[in-house]
Amino acid sequence: MVTSAAKMDTSAAKTNSWYRRRNAFIFFPIVALWLVIDLASKAYFDTFTPGQVVAGPFLGIFEFMLVHNTGAAWGMFDNATVPLGVLSLAVCVFLTIYLFVGAPRTGRVATCGLALVVAGGIGNAIDRFTQGYVVDFIAPVFIDFPVFNVADIGVTCGFAIFILAIIVQWVRERNKGDEGQADDAAQTPRANG
């Protein structure tokens, strides 16, 4: 005889399996596409001389200028290419495990955000391990800001998308809980006084 708890466990496992498949359908194509765009753009710009302005400025906002970055943003951890590459890959593995094992019911938008972060992390790690530096080429001209690349855009925007999606989901679930409590209160019979 199958208990109701066992049925619920089987039902939850099937539901989680469906979410994992859906997330994989979203996650892996985005990672692959963003990674291809990142690596192709870096390969193109790395044919120029470091420090050379390739094009621009465009609308006074940015220009294309090749920089070989051996550290992190703003010159932090200069010449720490391999440790930064290892850290980047570790974060990518952690986020992938989180998505598929720890939180398989993550929403579609949050999954897209995580995919961009992972693609960017892998793209920069590939540079660090194969070349000893990261190819950066997008240079803001209206502010003092580090030169960056497509992978960096993925990491930054993906993280923002993920956080916003989690906040929106939390607010929706909280509002549903408040509505449920209001419905329960409305249905509770009142004692005649």
Steps between C-alpha positions, in 0.01 A plus 500: 500500500639838394476771760387853420847632600662271244257622233583860587875426480453340157289793383760752623779305329309502170433873532867574579603286203273704273651827632855366449422414138343843444799672660743296290308599186546868596840490670728307264405675172549843663837394643612366161379803301647760739828308517528489119431875473754571776778284357444620142508867601817446706667314212425790265622778729810307612639540147574867577781648708433536875415860583391570142166674453332289234186712450306780659414675712134436432261775615757598762412184694753229412776401262660173403852473643694179556628430852660181632379469859699273734298591809148603591318831453675823600839324503417287802683166533738587217686194367264263682373353175496131593345539848233730354431241229465223758270718712291584195454134408418408862226764508362372166488141632334615823232701313427210265464257793282754680270525198460132429531346847447765767221703343356314200181709512689819420295716263574548131631856532728411792626202298586735211692721742699207637576383145651841414713498818627149428574575134693812594694321770595217264596744223740695720639179654577364153699818427687477829602136450579513127659844467598609850281812474143604427430686176309819581396745230197713598630824654257754646613854419255709703610360839811348652402134478696182420507366146275193476371233258190300409565248780504783755168627364355150547624473859380847601164499322436134580558556870267803498232304311531207742471719812205698361320179398549351848369820663194507272431132571536558876260797490244300300517205741473735796195670349340161433557408863342827615199439272462147636504628857240766409279232341533281813411795722196583287374142525546470877161522669470778754352446842181693563554751773 
